[in-house]
Amino acid sequence: MRLLLLSKFSSSPLSPSPIPPPSPSLPPPVLTRLTFCTNSALSTAAKLAHTGQDNSTESTNSLTRTFSNGISIILSLSLLFSSPPPSLASIPLFQFPLQLATFSSPAVSFPEPSSSSCHEDEKQEETTNASQVVTNDSVVEEAWQIVYDSFLDTSSRHRWSPENWLKKKEDILGTSIQTRSRAHDMIQRMLANLGDPYTRFLTPVEFSRMARYDITGIGINLREIPDGSGGVKLKVLGLLLDGPAHNAGVRQGDELLSVNGMDVQGKSAFEASSLLQGPSDTFVKIMVKHGNCGPAQSIEVQRQSVAKTPVFYRLEQTENGATSVGYVRLKEFNALARKDLVTAMKRLKDMGATYFVLDLRDNLGGLVQAGIEIAKLFLHEGETVTYTVGRDPQSVKNITAEVPPLVRDPVIVLVNKNTASASEIVATALHDNCRAVLVGDRTYGKGLIQSVFELHDGSGVVVTIGKYVTPRHKDINGNGVEPDFRSIPAWTEVTKKLSECHRPQEG
């Protein structure tokens, strides 16, 4: 059983363009099919091997490790199966293109580890035999085990518990299941009985649609592993079968050493994944070490990622031209969102912007990790972006900014009833830390975290495994966030509101 983490990519250059107000006719997201937030129970990107644990203590602590061990990529697939977003009115663009920066560095060589100091401390996973028969009973049991290990009951009645679920195992698996369709029907009913609108079954066709979302563009999942000397190394602990990296020779368990000659030592999985990104059909050269003691190998991989930039911007003059305002519209949180937003904000600063408007209206989410990284751009070092909570209510993970902010100027964040998930994380992070005021309507209220697990027959299950709360410890889910203003205020009001704001106490 593998865990799938999804994302989108872009091969288009970022271009400054004005954006009209979002269409008021955009329908709200459909709960059971369109909007959910996914967080790797083990790591960050494409597909991840996962083994169910029978030990209840281990399963209780699994989410804590999710948020503390490496990077966790969270995703809300708000528009995965829905119609395209409303079209944008045609307004003249700026006359110059904005080219994204590229980076290069001298080639890095990696010495082979000596046989005397090399120790294999991790067992290599055995490759599953493609001809191995997957029984109907085993597929149902696999789905049952995922729920037992990972599910978080967020309903007000709290009907579910690992103990009650264990008692139902005999009823669920007590009879022989003759057909695969019968097995899938049983899984659907089993998940429906949980009473969670976000936990559901995916047919093999539905699950295969998700395979095109890949944060690296080459079909690998990177996880940060302690290297024994206080640092971390990046290992491939998820590999898209028949994907670009797999076909080029990358193996499960490989350590990533460099990308296009740039050493990735000290970089996070998210940063390394960003280096791997690029236009579809272009090539990226990576250096990997096979296993802990294997040789280092240079591999050229052809990217297969196609998407568009979610960032649009323009410079506006207000108050008779006395104030320059940088307007930025963020349509979704995909793998390009942070990089393109940084480029846009820097360009707007160079153009003279002293205030900023971040438009998150009708942004139903995307990669929540991208949302977290974007929120950090506005926060001071040590300030809280969000808190994550799993099964154990005492195990709360505090996600904070690590570096000074990119932008210190006053910010207005535009929100409406379709501002959801990752957008709500960004909006509340900036608002609660006194970095922005919220303008518009109450947000949607999507604060749950789901993981998408692949079953051995190619189907999958989406399971709620946690939730996030704001820096002021407000539960977003089902509540949404009230704005400070219904209509855009004067910048003097914004400045006054922010100066009177009190930052939350950490913890």
CORQUINOR-V991853 format. One record per residue. RES is the residue in three letters. SS is DSSP state (~ for helix, > for strand, _ for the rest). PSI is psi in whole degrees, -180 to 180 (NA if undefined). NEAR is the number of other ideal C-beta (glycine too) atoms within 10 Angstrom. Layout:
((RES | SS | PSI | NEAR) (RES | SS | PSI | NEAR))
//
This chain:
((MET | _ | 134 | 18) (ARG | > | 154 | 20) (LEU | > | 129 | 24) (LEU | > | 130 | 26) (LEU | _ | 138 | 29) (LEU | _ | 156 | 24) (SER | _ | -177 | 29) (LYS | _ | 157 | 26) (PHE | _ | 166 | 25) (SER | _ | 141 | 25) (SER | _ | 3 | 18) (SER | _ | 142 | 14) (PRO | _ | 153 | 13) (LEU | _ | 124 | 24) (SER | _ | 136 | 17) (PRO | _ | 129 | 22) (SER | _ | 141 | 16) (PRO | _ | 148 | 17) (ILE | _ | 126 | 18) (PRO | _ | 167 | 12) (PRO | _ | 147 | 12) (PRO | _ | 155 | 21) (SER | _ | 128 | 13) (PRO | _ | -9 | 11) (SER | _ | 2 | 6) (LEU | _ | 123 | 17) (PRO | _ | 154 | 9) (PRO | _ | 158 | 12) (PRO | _ | 146 | 22) (VAL | _ | 125 | 12) (LEU | _ | -46 | 12) (THR | _ | -12 | 14) (ARG | _ | -30 | 14) (LEU | _ | -34 | 17) (THR | _ | 114 | 26) (PHE | _ | 159 | 29) (CYS | > | 127 | 32) (THR | > | 137 | 28) (ASN | > | 131 | 27) (SER | _ | 129 | 30) (ALA | _ | -9 | 24) (LEU | _ | -23 | 21) (SER | _ | -142 | 26) (THR | _ | -25 | 31) (ALA | _ | -93 | 35) (ALA | _ | -72 | 32) (LYS | > | 143 | 25) (LEU | > | 131 | 23) (ALA | > | 140 | 17) (HIS | _ | 133 | 23) (THR | _ | 128 | 9) (GLY | _ | 146 | 17) (GLN | _ | 136 | 16) (ASP | _ | -19 | 10) (ASN | _ | 119 | 9) (SER | ~ | -33 | 14) (THR | ~ | -41 | 9) (GLU | ~ | -43 | 12) (SER | ~ | -33 | 18) (THR | ~ | -35 | 16) (ASN | ~ | -2 | 16) (SER | ~ | -38 | 20) (LEU | ~ | -32 | 25) (THR | ~ | -43 | 19) (ARG | ~ | -32 | 16) (THR | ~ | -46 | 24) (PHE | ~ | -13 | 23) (SER | ~ | -19 | 11) (ASN | _ | 94 | 16) (GLY | _ | -164 | 24) (ILE | _ | 140 | 22) (SER | _ | 122 | 30) (ILE | _ | 126 | 27) (ILE | > | 143 | 31) (LEU | > | 135 | 33) (SER | > | 115 | 32) (LEU | _ | 63 | 27) (SER | _ | -38 | 28) (LEU | _ | 21 | 17) (LEU | _ | -43 | 17) (PHE | _ | 17 | 11) (SER | _ | 177 | 16) (SER | _ | 162 | 8) (PRO | _ | 157 | 6) (PRO | _ | 161 | 16) (PRO | _ | 146 | 13) (SER | _ | 158 | 8) (LEU | _ | 141 | 15) (ALA | _ | 149 | 9) (SER | _ | 114 | 8) (ILE | _ | 141 | 10) (PRO | _ | 139 | 7) (LEU | _ | 167 | 13) (PHE | _ | 158 | 15) (GLN | _ | -1 | 6) (PHE | _ | 144 | 9) (PRO | _ | 155 | 10) (LEU | _ | 111 | 17) (GLN | _ | 136 | 10) (LEU | _ | 143 | 14) (ALA | _ | 147 | 8) (THR | _ | 154 | 7) (PHE | _ | 147 | 8) (SER | _ | 160 | 8) (SER | _ | 163 | 11) (PRO | _ | 151 | 8) (ALA | _ | 144 | 13) (VAL | _ | 131 | 14) (SER | _ | 147 | 11) (PHE | _ | 118 | 16) (PRO | _ | 148 | 6) (GLU | _ | 138 | 11) (PRO | _ | 143 | 15) (SER | _ | 148 | 8) (SER | _ | -26 | 8) (SER | _ | -29 | 6) (SER | _ | -5 | 7) (CYS | _ | 127 | 13) (HIS | _ | 127 | 11) (GLU | _ | 104 | 10) (ASP | _ | 3 | 8) (GLU | _ | 132 | 12) (LYS | _ | 137 | 7) (GLN | _ | 137 | 13) (GLU | _ | 139 | 13) (GLU | _ | 138 | 7) (THR | _ | 129 | 9) (THR | _ | 132 | 12) (ASN | _ | 122 | 7) (ALA | _ | -26 | 6) (SER | _ | -2 | 5) (GLN | _ | 136 | 7) (VAL | _ | 129 | 6) (VAL | _ | 115 | 15) (THR | _ | 158 | 14) (ASN | ~ | -41 | 18) (ASP | ~ | -39 | 14) (SER | ~ | -33 | 16) (VAL | ~ | -44 | 22) (VAL | ~ | -43 | 21) (GLU | ~ | -36 | 17) (GLU | ~ | -43 | 21) (ALA | ~ | -41 | 26) (TRP | ~ | -43 | 22) (GLN | ~ | -38 | 20) (ILE | ~ | -44 | 24) (VAL | ~ | -44 | 22) (TYR | ~ | -40 | 18) (ASP | ~ | -33 | 24) (SER | ~ | -23 | 27) (PHE | _ | 137 | 23) (LEU | _ | 121 | 20) (ASP | _ | 112 | 17) (THR | _ | 9 | 21) (SER | _ | 160 | 12) (SER | _ | -24 | 8) (ARG | _ | -22 | 7) (HIS | _ | 57 | 9) (ARG | _ | -22 | 11) (TRP | _ | 146 | 18) (SER | _ | 154 | 12) (PRO | ~ | -35 | 15) (GLU | ~ | -46 | 8) (ASN | ~ | -37 | 9) (TRP | ~ | -36 | 19) (LEU | ~ | -37 | 13) (LYS | ~ | -29 | 10) (LYS | _ | -7 | 13) (LYS | ~ | -42 | 13) (GLU | ~ | -39 | 8) (ASP | ~ | -39 | 9) (ILE | ~ | -40 | 17) (LEU | ~ | 15 | 15) (GLY | _ | -17 | 7) (THR | _ | 156 | 10) (SER | _ | 138 | 9) (ILE | _ | 116 | 19) (GLN | _ | -32 | 9) (THR | _ | 159 | 9) (ARG | ~ | -37 | 15) (SER | ~ | -36 | 11) (ARG | ~ | -39 | 14) (ALA | ~ | -44 | 23) (HIS | ~ | -39 | 22) (ASP | ~ | -41 | 14) (MET | ~ | -39 | 21) (ILE | ~ | -42 | 24) (GLN | ~ | -46 | 15) (ARG | ~ | -38 | 11) (MET | ~ | -45 | 20) (LEU | ~ | -35 | 21) (ALA | ~ | -33 | 14) (ASN | _ | -13 | 13) (LEU | _ | -20 | 19) (GLY | _ | 20 | 15) (ASP | _ | 115 | 22) (PRO | _ | -15 | 16) (TYR | _ | -18 | 21) (THR | _ | 121 | 27) (ARG | > | 172 | 22) (PHE | > | 145 | 21) (LEU | > | 127 | 22) (THR | _ | 164 | 14) (PRO | ~ | -36 | 15) (VAL | ~ | -45 | 9) (GLU | ~ | -40 | 16) (PHE | ~ | -39 | 21) (SER | ~ | -29 | 14) (ARG | ~ | -32 | 15) (MET | ~ | -18 | 22) (ALA | _ | -18 | 17) (ARG | _ | -10 | 15) (TYR | _ | 115 | 24) (ASP | _ | 122 | 31) (ILE | _ | -22 | 32) (THR | _ | -25 | 33) (GLY | _ | -6 | 32) (ILE | _ | 4 | 29) (GLY | _ | 38 | 28) (ILE | > | 158 | 33) (ASN | > | 118 | 31) (LEU | > | 139 | 30) (ARG | > | 140 | 22) (GLU | > | 123 | 21) (ILE | > | 132 | 18) (PRO | > | 136 | 11) (ASP | _ | 3 | 12) (GLY | _ | -7 | 9) (SER | _ | 22 | 7) (GLY | _ | -9 | 6) (GLY | _ | -167 | 11) (VAL | > | 156 | 18) (LYS | > | 154 | 19) (LEU | > | 121 | 27) (LYS | > | 149 | 25) (VAL | > | 102 | 25) (LEU | > | 42 | 26) (GLY | > | 127 | 25) (LEU | > | 122 | 23) (LEU | _ | 113 | 24) (LEU | _ | 133 | 13) (ASP | _ | 16 | 9) (GLY | _ | 176 | 21) (PRO | ~ | -48 | 21) (ALA | ~ | -42 | 29) (HIS | ~ | -46 | 18) (ASN | ~ | -25 | 14) (ALA | ~ | -12 | 17) (GLY | _ | 4 | 13) (VAL | _ | 140 | 24) (ARG | _ | 156 | 17) (GLN | _ | 133 | 18) (GLY | _ | -5 | 19) (ASP | _ | 148 | 25) (GLU | > | 130 | 21) (LEU | > | 124 | 25) (LEU | > | -40 | 20) (SER | > | 160 | 22) (VAL | > | 117 | 25) (ASN | _ | 42 | 17) (GLY | _ | -5 | 15) (MET | > | 122 | 17) (ASP | > | 131 | 16) (VAL | _ | 7 | 22) (GLN | _ | 130 | 15) (GLY | _ | -8 | 9) (LYS | _ | 151 | 19) (SER | _ | 167 | 18) (ALA | ~ | -36 | 28) (PHE | ~ | -43 | 23) (GLU | ~ | -43 | 15) (ALA | ~ | -38 | 23) (SER | ~ | -36 | 29) (SER | ~ | -37 | 19) (LEU | ~ | -30 | 18) (LEU | ~ | -20 | 25) (GLN | _ | 155 | 22) (GLY | _ | 174 | 18) (PRO | _ | 148 | 14) (SER | _ | 143 | 14) (ASP | _ | -1 | 11) (THR | _ | 170 | 12) (PHE | > | 147 | 13) (VAL | > | 137 | 21) (LYS | > | 124 | 13) (ILE | > | 150 | 27) (MET | > | 124 | 23) (VAL | > | 155 | 27) (LYS | > | 124 | 20) (HIS | _ | 113 | 17) (GLY | _ | -164 | 17) (ASN | _ | -28 | 16) (CYS | _ | 2 | 15) (GLY | _ | 175 | 18) (PRO | _ | 156 | 11) (ALA | > | 138 | 17) (GLN | > | 136 | 15) (SER | > | 127 | 13) (ILE | > | 131 | 15) (GLU | > | 126 | 10) (VAL | > | 136 | 24) (GLN | > | 126 | 15) (ARG | _ | 152 | 23) (GLN | _ | 46 | 17) (SER | _ | 135 | 27) (VAL | _ | 121 | 15) (ALA | _ | -176 | 19) (LYS | _ | 157 | 15) (THR | _ | 139 | 23) (PRO | _ | 3 | 22) (VAL | > | 130 | 27) (PHE | > | 146 | 21) (TYR | > | 165 | 30) (ARG | > | 160 | 20) (LEU | > | 129 | 16) (GLU | > | 147 | 13) (GLN | > | 127 | 11) (THR | > | 170 | 13) (GLU | _ | 55 | 11) (ASN | _ | 36 | 6) (GLY | _ | 4 | 7) (ALA | _ | -20 | 8) (THR | > | 130 | 15) (SER | > | 122 | 17) (VAL | > | 127 | 21) (GLY | > | 114 | 24) (TYR | > | 127 | 22) (VAL | > | 123 | 22) (ARG | > | 127 | 25) (LEU | > | 110 | 27) (LYS | _ | -34 | 23) (GLU | _ | 168 | 26) (PHE | > | 90 | 34) (ASN | _ | -173 | 25) (ALA | _ | -16 | 30) (LEU | _ | -8 | 28) (ALA | ~ | -50 | 26) (ARG | ~ | -49 | 23) (LYS | ~ | -45 | 19) (ASP | ~ | -33 | 25) (LEU | ~ | -41 | 24) (VAL | ~ | -46 | 19) (THR | ~ | -44 | 21) (ALA | ~ | -44 | 24) (MET | ~ | -41 | 22) (LYS | ~ | -42 | 14) (ARG | ~ | -40 | 18) (LEU | ~ | -38 | 23) (LYS | ~ | -43 | 16) (ASP | ~ | -27 | 8) (MET | _ | -4 | 14) (GLY | _ | 9 | 12) (ALA | _ | 133 | 22) (THR | _ | -8 | 13) (TYR | > | 158 | 18) (PHE | > | 146 | 21) (VAL | > | 121 | 21) (LEU | > | 113 | 26) (ASP | > | 109 | 24) (LEU | _ | 16 | 30) (ARG | _ | 138 | 25) (ASP | _ | 18 | 24) (ASN | _ | 104 | 33) (LEU | _ | 0 | 27) (GLY | _ | -143 | 29) (GLY | > | -141 | 30) (LEU | > | 112 | 33) (VAL | ~ | -30 | 27) (GLN | ~ | -36 | 29) (ALA | ~ | -39 | 31) (GLY | ~ | -42 | 31) (ILE | ~ | -45 | 26) (GLU | ~ | -35 | 24) (ILE | ~ | -42 | 25) (ALA | ~ | -38 | 26) (LYS | ~ | -26 | 22) (LEU | _ | -23 | 17) (PHE | _ | -9 | 25) (LEU | _ | 154 | 23) (HIS | _ | 155 | 16) (GLU | _ | 130 | 11) (GLY | _ | -12 | 9) (GLU | _ | 147 | 22) (THR | > | 131 | 23) (VAL | > | -52 | 26) (THR | > | 164 | 24) (TYR | > | 143 | 19) (THR | > | 140 | 25) (VAL | > | 135 | 22) (GLY | _ | -151 | 25) (ARG | _ | -44 | 21) (ASP | _ | 109 | 14) (PRO | _ | -16 | 7) (GLN | _ | -16 | 7) (SER | _ | 88 | 17) (VAL | > | 128 | 15) (LYS | > | 128 | 18) (ASN | > | 115 | 13) (ILE | > | 121 | 19) (THR | > | 163 | 15) (ALA | _ | 143 | 21) (GLU | _ | -16 | 9) (VAL | _ | 166 | 10) (PRO | _ | 159 | 9) (PRO | _ | 152 | 16) (LEU | _ | -35 | 15) (VAL | _ | 131 | 18) (ARG | _ | -3 | 10) (ASP | _ | 158 | 16) (PRO | _ | 145 | 19) (VAL | > | 138 | 20) (ILE | > | 131 | 23) (VAL | > | 119 | 27) (LEU | > | 129 | 23) (VAL | > | 160 | 30) (ASN | _ | -168 | 23) (LYS | _ | -15 | 17) (ASN | _ | 12 | 23) (THR | _ | 113 | 32) (ALA | _ | 159 | 28) (SER | _ | -115 | 34) (ALA | ~ | -34 | 32) (SER | ~ | -37 | 33) (GLU | ~ | -32 | 29) (ILE | ~ | -47 | 28) (VAL | ~ | -48 | 31) (ALA | ~ | -46 | 27) (THR | ~ | -32 | 27) (ALA | ~ | -45 | 27) (LEU | ~ | -39 | 25) (HIS | ~ | -50 | 23) (ASP | ~ | -26 | 23) (ASN | _ | 15 | 23) (CYS | _ | 34 | 17) (ARG | _ | -15 | 23) (ALA | > | 157 | 26) (VAL | > | 150 | 23) (LEU | > | 135 | 22) (VAL | > | 132 | 21) (GLY | > | -126 | 22) (ASP | _ | 166 | 17) (ARG | _ | 138 | 15) (THR | _ | 174 | 26) (TYR | _ | -46 | 28) (GLY | _ | 58 | 17) (LYS | _ | 102 | 28) (GLY | _ | 23 | 27) (LEU | > | 158 | 24) (ILE | > | 125 | 32) (GLN | > | 149 | 26) (SER | > | 146 | 31) (VAL | > | 116 | 24) (PHE | > | 135 | 30) (GLU | > | 135 | 24) (LEU | _ | 166 | 24) (HIS | _ | -16 | 14) (ASP | _ | 9 | 17) (GLY | _ | -8 | 14) (SER | _ | -175 | 23) (GLY | > | 170 | 26) (VAL | > | 141 | 27) (VAL | > | 123 | 24) (VAL | > | 131 | 26) (THR | > | 125 | 26) (ILE | > | -6 | 26) (GLY | > | -176 | 28) (LYS | > | 164 | 19) (TYR | > | 152 | 29) (VAL | > | 161 | 17) (THR | _ | 167 | 23) (PRO | _ | -24 | 25) (ARG | _ | 17 | 14) (HIS | _ | 33 | 13) (LYS | _ | 134 | 13) (ASP | > | 113 | 14) (ILE | _ | -36 | 24) (ASN | _ | 123 | 19) (GLY | _ | -7 | 12) (ASN | _ | -39 | 13) (GLY | _ | -173 | 19) (VAL | _ | 130 | 21) (GLU | _ | 138 | 10) (PRO | _ | 165 | 21) (ASP | _ | -34 | 18) (PHE | > | 148 | 14) (ARG | _ | -31 | 9) (SER | _ | 162 | 7) (ILE | _ | 122 | 15) (PRO | _ | 173 | 16) (ALA | _ | 154 | 11) (TRP | ~ | -24 | 17) (THR | ~ | -37 | 9) (GLU | ~ | -39 | 13) (VAL | ~ | -48 | 20) (THR | ~ | -41 | 14) (LYS | ~ | -45 | 13) (LYS | ~ | -43 | 16) (LEU | ~ | -34 | 16) (SER | ~ | -26 | 9) (GLU | _ | -4 | 8) (CYS | _ | 145 | 15) (HIS | _ | 124 | 6) (ARG | _ | 147 | 14) (PRO | _ | 152 | 14) (GLN | _ | 140 | 9) (GLU | _ | 148 | 10) (GLY | _ | NA | 8))
//
